[in-house]
Amino acid sequence: MADRREFLGALAGLPALVGVLGEARAAEAPPAATADDAELFARLRRDLQFPPDITYCNTGTLGAVPREVMDAMVGALRATEASLPDWPYFQPDGEPLTGYQPLLAARTRAARLIGADADELAITQNATMGMNALGNGIDWQPGDEVLTTDQEHGGAVSIFRLMAKRRGIVVRELPLGSAVGGGPDAIVALFRAALTARTRAIMVSHVTSQFGIRMPVAALVALARGQGVLSLVDGAQAVGQMPVDVHALGCDAYVASPHKWLLAPKGTGLLYVRRGAQDALWTTLASYQWDNKAEGAFRFMQYGTGSTALIDGLVASLALAERHSMARVERWNLALTMRLRAGLARIPGAVLSSPADPRLAAAITTFRVERVTARALQEALWTQQKVRVRAQGDDKGVRLSAHIYVSPADIDRVLQVVSTLRAG
């Protein structure tokens, strides 16, 4: 009953959101979370490994693994070691290692989550590994351009900077901050104006890491497709916090880090390459099947020996996501985000660093407090209320990831600390 009361209390604070987020039309408001959501996610919170008095709001870095995912990993690890002598290695399927076998069952399940086909999906170790496969795999010519933004994660943009130094390509990191005030259309216009005859690819985050900006990816992909340009999407901060359908987006490639919002084991990643775009990419991490184009994206996951226990954990996290549904996860996370932002708007000196436009909002909110350093704000939240966030620099503040194991009462504790700091 306490969880239900907390949820109903959360609803009471939501109408103030319009004031902080600007002129939000009713049709754009996310569906309201329900009391059933509160009960479901409170049970999930009890399955985490750390004490119940801790509020974990750093999913943007690493997701917290629930008990059933941990049990799947531990059980698989024990089974592997117990049966190690049994494998004759006549064929790769089922062997106690990854990076050689197709892992078709796991790929099929992961593909279903993001709206792909299994032969378009490779299992990697993280989004950085996936984006490196893309950046290294394109036959670049000197002067080829990549359009991206100045707010991309280093794990996504660095391979293109490397290609600039090694291959002579041009990486144009567009000033995203100059466009977000104009909403999604202004962001698309920023990219449209930057296109040239030398543009070869657009690389963009689905949700940016530092400010949690939900980018107008579908429109940017359409822009790329209309110009015959490759569209590469960094979904590290999207998969697991909201529905993703890569076929509907129409992108050529999409990378993800399930160890964040999907609550999968650390060391698991997804690389989607549209079937029609696969021939445009070389395999750059090569083992036996490096040139096996008949089996689709299988050739992109030839990384050698790895732990099958991680794959079992990934499958368990996919099963958990299927039971919860991404629509339910998204509405809960957005309700928390809205509550946080509405509360911050009522506190003098609290400054929202993330864009205020609700069309750009996701489950990450970055905010600061005037005359308080980012580290001091992070430490205050931890020492006063055991809330774990991540500092982003004094001009930005702290990044708070509001995921399904966070409750409305947890958000209220954050706001209480911020109010105390300002009052002091």
N, C-alpha and C positions, 0 to 999 in steps of 0.2 A: 504493500500500500504506500510505503514511503516513496518508492520510485514513481508511482502514479501521481502522487501529490506534487512531487518535484516537476513532473512533466506539465501538469495543469498550471503550475505556477509559471512555467516557461512561456506558456501560451499568452499569459497576461501581459508579458513584456513585448510581444511581437509587434503590436500596432505602431510603436514608436519608430520602427524601422524606416518608414517612409521618410521621416525627417532626416535621418542620417544618410540614407542612400540616395536621396534626391527624388526626382519625379518618376517613381517606379509605377508603371501601369499595372493594374490589378491582374491583367492577363499574364504578366511576366513573373508574378510572385510564385515561388515554389509551392507545391502542395504541402499542407501542414502535416507535421509528424503526429503520431497518435500515441495514446497511452500504451497500446500494445507494443509499439516500438520501444518505449521506455522500459517496459518489463523485459523484453527480449534482450536488449543491449545491456541492461543491468546484470542479467545472468551471464552474458559474455564477459563482462568486466570481472566477475568473480572467478573466471577461468584463466586469468592472467597470472603470471609467475611472481609479480612483485606485490607488496602489501596493499591492502585495500584503501589505506589513507593517502596513497599517492595518486595524483592526477597526471596522466601521461599525455602531453600535448606536443610531442615531437615526432609524430608519425611521418612528417615530411622528410625526416632523416632515416628513421628505422621504425617499422611497425612492430607492435608487441604481439608475440606469437601466443595464441590461445592454447589451452591444455591439449585439445584434440590434435592440433598440428604438431605440438611437441611430442605427444605420444606416438604419432605416426612416424616421426623421424627416429625416435629412440628405438621403437619396435623394429623398424627396418634396418637400423644399424646393427642391432643384436642379431637379427635373422641373417644378415649378410655374413657376419663373422662366424656364426654357427654353421652355416652351410658352405663356407668358402671352398672346402675341398671337393664339393659335389659337382662343380661346373667343369664339363669336358671341353668347353670352348669350341664346339663344332660350328656354332652359329652365334651371331652377336645378340639376337633377341633374348632378353631375359638375363643376360650376364650381370654380374654384380659390379658393374661400372657403367658410366655414361660416356658420352662423347664419341661412341662408335655405333651404338644401337639406335634404332629409329624412335623409340619411346612413343609409339604411335598413340597409345591410349591416353597418355598424359597430354600429348599435343592436341589430340581431338578435343579433350575436355577444356584445355586452355583456349583453343580456337573458338569453341562455342561461346565462351565468356565474352570475347571481344568481337564476335561476328565475322570470324574468318573461317577458312577451310584448313584442315589439318596440314595439307601439303604446302600451305603458305606460311606455316609457323615453325620456327626453330626455337628450341629451348637453349638459352645462354646462361650467363651468370649474373647479368645486370644490364641496365639500359646503356651504360657506357660501352660495354662490350658490343652490344647491338649496333649502336651508332658508329662505332669504329669499323665494324664490318661494312656498313654502308659507305662511310667516307673513304675507306681504303678500296672498296670494291668498284667504284666508279672510274671509268677511263677518262680522267681529267686531261684537258689540254690547257696550256698556259693561257691565262686571260679569262678562262671560264669563271663565272661568278656564282656565288652562293649568297642568297639573301636570307638573313636571320635577324635577330634583335640583339640589343645590348643587355638583355636580361636573361640570357640562356645559361643553363648550368654548364660548368666547365667540362663535365663528362660528356656533354653533347656537342659543344662548339669547338672543343680543342682539336679534334681530329681534322676539322676544316682549316683551322689555323696552321696545323702541321702541314696539310696539303698546300697551303699558300706558300710555306717556306720550301717545301720539297718539290712541288709540281708547278708552282707559279700561278695558282688560282687566286681569285680575289674574293675575300670574305667581307661582305658588307653588313655590318652590325647596325641595324637601323635603330634610331632612338625611340624606344617604345614609350617612354614617359611623355614624349611630345604628342602622342596620339591617344592615350587611354582616356583623356578627358572628353574626347569626342565619341567614345563608345566603340562598339565593334566596327561600325562603318568606317570610322576614322583610321582604325588599325589596318583594315583592308586597303584603304586608300593610300596609306603609307607604303605598303608593299607594291601596290599597283604603280605608284609614281616612281618606284625604284627599279622596276623591271627594265632590262635592256636586251638587246639582241644577244648578249653574251651570257645572260642568266641561264644557268644549267639546273639549279635546284633551289627550292625554298625549304629551309629547315626551321621548325618552330615548335615550341612547347605546346602541348594541349592545355596544361595548367603550369604556369611558371613557378619556379621553386621558391624564389625569394619573397614574392608578394602574393602568390596564389591567384594570378590573373587567369581567368578562364578565357583562353584565346578563341577568336572566331575561326576555328580550324576548318570547318566545312567550307566556308567562303574562301579561305586562303588556298585550300586544296583545289577548289573550282577555278580560282584565278590561275594557279599553276597549270592545271590541266588545259585550260584555254590557250595557254602560251606554249604548250609542249614542254613544260618544265617539270622535273621530278619534285614530288612532295614528300618530305621526310618529317615525321612527327615524333617528338619526344614525349612519350606518355608516362614517364616515371611517376609523375604526381597525379595521374588521372586514373589509371587502372586500379580498381579496388575502392575508389571513393565515389564513382559515378558510372552510369552506363557508358560503354564504349562499343561502337559498331564500326569497324574499319571499312567494311564494304559500303556502308551508308556514307561514311566520310569520303570514300573514293581515293584515299591516299595511296601512294606507291609503297610506302614503308612506315612502320610504326614500331617503336621500341618501348619496353616497359621494365620496371623493377618491382616484381610482386612482393619483394621483401618490405615494401612500404605499406601502402593502403590495403593490399590484399592479405596482409598478415601472414605471408609465406616465409619460408626459411631464408635467412641471409645467404646469398650466393645463388639465387635463382633469378633468371631474366627471360624475357620473351622478345623475339624478333619476328615481326610480320613483314613479309615481302609479297606484294600482290603478284599473282602467278604471271600476269602479263609483263611485269617489270623485272622478273628474276634474271632473264637472260642479259639484262643490262649491267649486271653486277658480277665481278669476279669473286671467287672464294679467296679469302685472304688468310684464314686460319685453316690449314689444310691437314687432313689425314686421309685414310683410304678412300673415302667417298667424296673427295673434294670436287670431282668433276661429274658427279652423278646428277645430272639435271632431270633425269626421268622421275626422280622422287621428290622434286620440288625443293622446299627449304631445308630438307635433310642435310644438304651439303654445307649449309651455313652453321651447323652445330657439330662440326668435326673437331672438337677441342680436346680429345683424348680422354684420359682417365678422370672420372669424377665420382661423386658419391650418389648412389641410388637412393640413399636415405633422404637427400634433399628433394628428389623427385617425389617420393612418397609424401613428404611434407607439403610440397607444392600441390599435389592432388588433393590432400586433405583441406588445404586452404581454399581451393577451388570449390570443393563440395560445400564448405561453410558459406562461401559467397553465393552459391546457388540457392541454398536454403534461405538466406536472408534476403536475397535479390538486391541488385544494385539500385533499383528505384527506391527501395526502402532505406538503404544506406545513404543515398544522396539526400533524401528529404530530411533525415535525422541530422546529418552533418550540416546542411544548410540552415536548419532551424537553430542549431547551436551558433553558427556563424552570425546569423541575424541577431540573436540575443546578445552576443558579444559586441557587435558593432553598435547596436542601439544603446547598450549600456555605456560604451566608451563615449558616445556622443553627448551623454549627460554629465560627463566628468570634466571639469575645467582642466585644461592642460594636457589631456589625453589627445593624441593626434593619430589618425588613421593613415598609415603609409600605403596600404593596399588601395586600389581604386575604389571609389564609393559606388560606382555604377553597378547595380545588382546583376546586370547581364554579364558582368565580368567576374562575379563572385564565385568562389569555390570554398573548400573546407579549410583553406589557409588564410589567416588574417595576420598581417604584420602591422604593429602599432608601436608608438613610443609615448613617453611622458616628458613634457618640457622640463629641462634642467635636470634630467635623470639619465645617466648613461645606460646604454643597452645592457651592459653587464650588471649594473646595479639593479635594473628592473628584473633581469633574469634571476638574480640571486634573491631579491625580495620575494618573488613568487615562490621560489623554492623554500626559503627559510621560514616564511610565514605560513604558507598553505600547502607545501609539498607539491607544487605544480611545476612540471618540467616543460619549459619552452626552450627556444634557441635564439641567442642574440644574433643580430644581423648587422650590427654597426650602429654607432650613436645617432647617425642621421636617419636611421630606419627604425630602430627599436628592436623588438623581439618578434619572432614568428611563432604563432600559435596554431597548431594543427588540431582541428576539432573533429575527431573521428568517433566511431560508434561506441567506444568504451569511455567516452566523456559524457557527463550528464549536465543538464541545465544548472544544477546546484554547483557543479564544478566551475561553470562559467561565472556564476555569481561570486564564487570565492576569488576568482581572478579580478573581477571588477572591484571587490572589496579591497584587495591589496592595492590596486591602482588608485583608488580613492584615498587610501591612507597615505600613499606616497605624495599625492598632490596636496593633501591637507598639511603634510609635514613640511 
